[in-house]
């Protein structure tokens, strides 16, 4: 779905962000572009399994955007 808008510089089209964009800096690890990180995608980036397990709060073997955002917020408070 796209939207068209008129701005100071004329007509432009807004395109939705891909699902992986919700992962922030970790989006580069999302090789299938589904907006989630599997354990294999995490490991392919050279990251440690223990860090994956810490962030996978619902223990389903997949890092979802909410889990990644939650961890980023916790890191800022530390």
C-alpha positions, 0 to 999 in steps of 0.5 A: 500500500502506498500513499500520495502526498502533496508537499512543498516540493510537489507530489510524492509517494510514501511507501511502507517500510519493510518488516525488517525495518522494525528491527532497527540496527539488527535488520541487516541480520534478517536475511529472509526479510520477515521482520523477525530474527531466527537463531540461525540469522542471529548466529550468522551475524557472529552473535552469541547464543546466550545474548539471543536467549536473553532477548527471546523473552517468550522462548519461542526461538525467534526474536520479534521486534517487540523483544528487540525494542524492549531490550534496547529500552533496557540498555538505555536505562542501564 
